[in-house]
């Protein structure tokens, strides 16, 4: 269960490795970091409007992120990277 001062979650997936979900301090954004075997640390970010409403939406989304949603998001990003042909 999340506590009111929680700012991070961590999960693990066999393809994309460790997944860190970070509710960033100072501006409404959620950072997803992951480290698949074939790469170093990768990141993708959700940035919300810098308003009270944006901060509220950011907090709600962070609270709703579970392992399944985190894996879906970073796996999608990883597969898009692989599709570019940059990764062999």
N, C-alpha and C positions, 0 to 999 in steps of 0.2 A: 504494500500500500504506500502511496506517495504521501510524504509529509509536506506541509506548506512551504518549507524552505528548501525542498529538493530542487536541484538544478540540473541533474544528470541521470541518465539511465544507461545501463550497459547490457548488451546481449551478445550472443555468439551464433554464427552460422558457418557451416562447413565450407561454403564456397566463398563468401565475402569476408570471413574471419570475424574478428571482434568488431562490434558496432557500438559507438559511443553517441548518445543523443544528448545534446547540451542546449539547455535553455539559456541563451546568452544574456549577460547582464549589461545594462546600459542602453539597449535598444531591442525592440521586439524581433527576435530572430531565433530560429532553431537550427543548430548545426548538427549534421550527421557525419561522423567520421567512421571510416572502415578501412581494413587492411587485408585485401585478398593476397593469396600467396604470390601471384605474379607481379604485384606492384608494391610500392611503399604506401604510406597512409594517404588515402583519398578522402575528399570531403565534398559534400553538397549542402546547400543551405536554403532554408525557407525564410524569406525576409518579409515582414509585415509592415504596414504603414506605421510611421513613428507618431502615433496618436494614442490616446487612452483606449480607444476602440481596438486599434491594432494590437496593443499590449494585451488586452483582454482576450482577443482571438488567439494570439500567440500562446498565452497561458492555457487556454482551453485545448488547443491542438496538442501542446506538449503533454498535458494530462491524459489525452486520448491515445497517444503513441504507445503501442504495446509492441511486443516482440514481432508479431506478424506484420504489423504496419511498417516497422523499422526495416525488417528484412525485405519486404516488398519494395520499399523506396530505394534502398541502397543496391539491391540486386538489379533493379531497373537501370540505375545509373551505371553500374558495372557492365551490364550487357550492352548498353549504348556505347560505352568506351570500347568494348571488344568489337562491336560492329564497325567502328571507324577503320579498323585494320591496323591501328597503332600498336595493339598488343598481339604478340605472336604466340 
